[in-house]
């Protein structure tokens, strides 16, 4: 019986090195990025990871199963398909992926001719920005490329995350409609939500607290202490006076 290939390792007694033993291979963290939105079929992963070969994707998924980052399970009938999903340990990589997105965002001046684009790739940096602003609404984001939804948890007491498609029914939602450039500007802190709404770059709807606050804004709002949400650096003076990053 052939022996399994020796696992590649940095062979360093260091927490960073040990982490990279598991997630340092090419494509692994991008697979994590895809699975952070929820269970995915192999074909869906391959479609949203343009450039990865089928052999490499299969190999990385096996590595992630071996390292306890992901599991594979069969969906009940009538679907009867297999999906991959993150374990609790794999899901704990969200802050790491978010930090990488924040660090890499300044390099995104615009898509290169060879760049693929997916709507949900904007989710992680935008999630971090909304959490920094104290937003607690479920936020549905509509881009020309598609839509996704975010579940910010500013205080870290819960499972933050995001998912493809519209937000699940059953609770108040803030809906934001904008283009990719505007979404990137908000994610980087170059544009506040209130500024984007006032300039007509962001259309807001829904019954969430954030939606109500943004829809009520007029030019000059906030100067008299009324509701003002500023995603570029946390709650503004008006929101702070309300005791919330979103205002009421």
MIBALO-789900 format. One record per residue (C-alpha): x, y, z; chain; residue number from 1. Coordinates in nm, 2 decimals, padded with zeros to 4 digits. Layout:
% residues N
R        X        Y        Z   c     k
R        X        Y        Z   A   NUM
...
***
This chain:
% residues 248
R        X        Y        Z   c     k
R    00.00    00.00    00.00   A     1
R    00.15    00.33   -00.10   A     2
R    00.24    00.57    00.18   A     3
R    00.06    00.91    00.18   A     4
R    00.28    01.20    00.07   A     5
R    00.46    01.37    00.35   A     6
R    00.28    01.68    00.46   A     7
R    00.47    02.00    00.37   A     8
R    00.56    02.20    00.67   A     9
R    00.78    02.50    00.76   A    10
R    00.91    02.28    01.05   A    11
R    00.92    02.58    01.28   A    12
R    00.79    02.58    01.64   A    13
R    00.60    02.90    01.58   A    14
R    00.23    02.98    01.58   A    15
R    00.25    03.17    01.25   A    16
R    00.44    02.89    01.08   A    17
R    00.19    02.63    01.21   A    18
R   -00.10    02.84    01.07   A    19
R    00.07    02.87    00.74   A    20
R    00.12    02.49    00.73   A    21
R   -00.26    02.47    00.70   A    22
R   -00.36    02.78    00.51   A    23
R   -00.04    02.90    00.34   A    24
R   -00.09    02.70    00.01   A    25
R   -00.21    02.89   -00.29   A    26
R   -00.59    02.89   -00.32   A    27
R   -00.66    02.77    00.03   A    28
R   -00.76    03.11    00.18   A    29
R   -00.97    03.18   -00.13   A    30
R   -01.15    02.86   -00.08   A    31
R   -01.21    02.97    00.28   A    32
R   -01.34    03.30    00.15   A    33
R   -01.60    03.11   -00.06   A    34
R   -01.70    02.88    00.22   A    35
R   -01.75    03.16    00.47   A    36
R   -02.07    03.24    00.29   A    37
R   -02.21    02.89    00.36   A    38
R   -02.20    02.54    00.22   A    39
R   -02.10    02.51   -00.14   A    40
R   -02.09    02.23   -00.40   A    41
R   -01.77    02.15   -00.57   A    42
R   -01.90    02.28   -00.90   A    43
R   -02.00    02.61   -00.74   A    44
R   -01.66    02.65   -00.58   A    45
R   -01.49    02.58   -00.91   A    46
R   -01.71    02.84   -01.09   A    47
R   -01.63    03.11   -00.83   A    48
R   -01.26    03.04   -00.83   A    49
R   -01.16    03.11   -01.19   A    50
R   -00.81    03.00   -01.26   A    51
R   -00.80    02.70   -01.02   A    52
R   -00.76    02.36   -01.18   A    53
R   -00.99    02.08   -01.08   A    54
R   -00.69    01.88   -00.95   A    55
R   -00.57    02.16   -00.73   A    56
R   -00.92    02.24   -00.60   A    57
R   -00.98    01.87   -00.51   A    58
R   -00.63    01.85   -00.34   A    59
R   -00.69    02.17   -00.14   A    60
R   -01.03    02.05   -00.02   A    61
R   -00.88    01.72    00.09   A    62
R   -00.61    01.91    00.28   A    63
R   -00.87    02.13    00.45   A    64
R   -01.07    01.82    00.56   A    65
R   -00.75    01.66    00.69   A    66
R   -00.66    01.98    00.89   A    67
R   -01.01    02.01    01.04   A    68
R   -01.10    02.33    00.85   A    69
R   -01.38    02.19    00.63   A    70
R   -01.61    01.89    00.61   A    71
R   -01.80    01.72    00.32   A    72
R   -02.16    01.61    00.36   A    73
R   -02.44    01.49    00.15   A    74
R   -02.76    01.70    00.13   A    75
R   -03.09    01.52    00.19   A    76
R   -03.32    01.42   -00.10   A    77
R   -03.42    01.55   -00.34   A    78
R   -03.09    01.74   -00.38   A    79
R   -02.87    01.44   -00.29   A    80
R   -02.56    01.65   -00.37   A    81
R   -02.24    01.68   -00.17   A    82
R   -02.14    02.01   -00.03   A    83
R   -01.83    02.14    00.15   A    84
R   -01.86    02.36    00.46   A    85
R   -01.63    02.51    00.71   A    86
R   -01.59    02.36    01.06   A    87
R   -01.59    02.59    01.36   A    88
R   -01.21    02.61    01.33   A    89
R   -01.24    02.70    00.96   A    90
R   -01.50    02.96    01.04   A    91
R   -01.27    03.12    01.29   A    92
R   -01.06    03.23    00.99   A    93
R   -01.31    03.51    00.91   A    94
R   -01.11    03.78    01.10   A    95
R   -00.79    03.67    00.92   A    96
R   -00.96    03.69    00.58   A    97
R   -01.11    04.03    00.68   A    98
R   -00.77    04.16    00.79   A    99
R   -00.61    04.05    00.46   A   100
R   -00.90    04.22    00.27   A   101
R   -00.85    04.54    00.45   A   102
R   -00.47    04.53    00.40   A   103
R   -00.51    04.45    00.03   A   104
R   -00.79    04.70   -00.05   A   105
R   -00.56    05.00   -00.12   A   106
R   -00.42    04.80   -00.42   A   107
R   -00.76    04.78   -00.58   A   108
R   -00.75    05.09   -00.80   A   109
R   -00.98    04.92   -01.05   A   110
R   -01.03    04.58   -01.22   A   111
R   -00.75    04.48   -01.46   A   112
R   -00.85    04.35   -01.80   A   113
R   -00.78    03.99   -01.68   A   114
R   -00.96    04.02   -01.35   A   115
R   -01.27    03.82   -01.27   A   116
R   -01.53    03.99   -01.05   A   117
R   -01.79    03.84   -00.83   A   118
R   -02.03    04.04   -00.61   A   119
R   -01.97    03.85   -00.29   A   120
R   -01.60    03.92   -00.31   A   121
R   -01.69    04.27   -00.18   A   122
R   -01.86    04.12    00.13   A   123
R   -01.56    04.07    00.37   A   124
R   -01.41    04.42    00.36   A   125
R   -01.76    04.58    00.37   A   126
R   -01.86    04.36    00.67   A   127
R   -01.55    04.48    00.86   A   128
R   -01.64    04.85    00.78   A   129
R   -02.00    04.81    00.89   A   130
R   -01.89    04.64    01.22   A   131
R   -01.64    04.92    01.28   A   132
R   -01.93    05.17    01.24   A   133
R   -02.14    04.98    01.50   A   134
R   -02.40    04.86    01.24   A   135
R   -02.61    04.56    01.37   A   136
R   -02.87    04.54    01.09   A   137
R   -02.87    04.26    00.84   A   138
R   -02.76    04.44    00.53   A   139
R   -02.85    04.33    00.18   A   140
R   -02.62    04.46   -00.09   A   141
R   -02.71    04.48   -00.45   A   142
R   -02.44    04.53   -00.71   A   143
R   -02.46    04.51   -01.09   A   144
R   -02.26    04.18   -01.06   A   145
R   -02.51    04.03   -00.81   A   146
R   -02.62    04.06   -00.45   A   147
R   -02.52    03.93   -00.11   A   148
R   -02.61    03.99    00.25   A   149
R   -02.41    04.07    00.56   A   150
R   -02.46    03.99    00.93   A   151
R   -02.24    04.24    01.12   A   152
R   -02.17    04.17    01.49   A   153
R   -01.99    04.48    01.61   A   154
R   -01.92    04.36    01.97   A   155
R   -01.81    04.01    01.86   A   156
R   -02.08    03.84    02.06   A   157
R   -02.22    03.62    01.79   A   158
R   -02.15    03.47    01.45   A   159
R   -02.08    03.75    01.20   A   160
R   -02.08    03.64    00.84   A   161
R   -02.22    03.69    00.50   A   162
R   -02.41    03.49    00.23   A   163
R   -02.48    03.49   -00.14   A   164
R   -02.81    03.63   -00.26   A   165
R   -03.09    03.81   -00.07   A   166
R   -03.11    03.82    00.30   A   167
R   -03.33    03.55    00.46   A   168
R   -03.69    03.65    00.53   A   169
R   -03.80    03.70    00.89   A   170
R   -03.64    04.02    01.02   A   171
R   -03.58    04.39    00.94   A   172
R   -03.33    04.44    00.66   A   173
R   -03.14    04.74    00.53   A   174
R   -03.09    04.72    00.15   A   175
R   -02.82    04.91   -00.03   A   176
R   -02.80    04.94   -00.40   A   177
R   -02.47    05.07   -00.54   A   178
R   -02.19    04.99   -00.79   A   179
R   -01.86    04.81   -00.73   A   180
R   -01.66    05.13   -00.72   A   181
R   -01.88    05.29   -00.46   A   182
R   -01.89    04.96   -00.26   A   183
R   -01.51    04.96   -00.26   A   184
R   -01.49    05.32   -00.15   A   185
R   -01.72    05.25    00.14   A   186
R   -01.52    04.94    00.23   A   187
R   -01.19    05.14    00.24   A   188
R   -01.34    05.42    00.44   A   189
R   -01.31    05.67    00.16   A   190
R   -01.68    05.72    00.15   A   191
R   -01.94    05.73    00.43   A   192
R   -02.28    05.58    00.38   A   193
R   -02.45    05.90    00.45   A   194
R   -02.23    06.08    00.19   A   195
R   -02.30    05.81   -00.07   A   196
R   -02.68    05.84   -00.01   A   197
R   -02.67    06.22   -00.03   A   198
R   -02.47    06.21   -00.35   A   199
R   -02.71    05.96   -00.51   A   200
R   -02.44    05.69   -00.53   A   201
R   -02.62    05.46   -00.29   A   202
R   -02.99    05.39   -00.29   A   203
R   -03.13    05.27    00.04   A   204
R   -03.45    05.08    00.12   A   205
R   -03.59    04.84    00.38   A   206
R   -03.71    04.85    00.73   A   207
R   -03.38    04.82    00.92   A   208
R   -03.26    05.08    01.17   A   209
R   -02.98    05.18    00.94   A   210
R   -03.22    05.21    00.64   A   211
R   -03.45    05.44    00.84   A   212
R   -03.16    05.65    00.95   A   213
R   -03.01    05.68    00.60   A   214
R   -03.35    05.75    00.43   A   215
R   -03.42    06.03    00.68   A   216
R   -03.11    06.22    00.59   A   217
R   -03.10    06.54    00.40   A   218
R   -02.81    06.77    00.30   A   219
R   -02.67    06.92    00.61   A   220
R   -02.81    06.66    00.85   A   221
R   -02.59    06.58    01.14   A   222
R   -02.48    06.94    01.20   A   223
R   -02.76    06.98    01.45   A   224
R   -02.69    06.65    01.62   A   225
R   -02.95    06.45    01.43   A   226
R   -02.89    06.09    01.31   A   227
R   -02.57    06.04    01.11   A   228
R   -02.40    05.72    01.03   A   229
R   -02.04    05.74    00.92   A   230
R   -01.87    05.42    00.82   A   231
R   -01.54    05.59    00.77   A   232
R   -01.45    05.59    01.13   A   233
R   -01.73    05.49    01.37   A   234
R   -02.03    05.67    01.50   A   235
R   -02.07    06.04    01.43   A   236
R   -02.16    06.30    01.69   A   237
R   -02.53    06.26    01.62   A   238
R   -02.52    05.88    01.65   A   239
R   -02.31    05.90    01.96   A   240
R   -02.57    06.11    02.12   A   241
R   -02.82    05.84    02.05   A   242
R   -02.59    05.58    02.22   A   243
R   -02.56    05.38    01.90   A   244
R   -02.34    05.35    01.59   A   245
R   -02.66    05.35    01.38   A   246
R   -02.88    05.61    01.54   A   247
R   -03.25    05.57    01.59   A   248
***
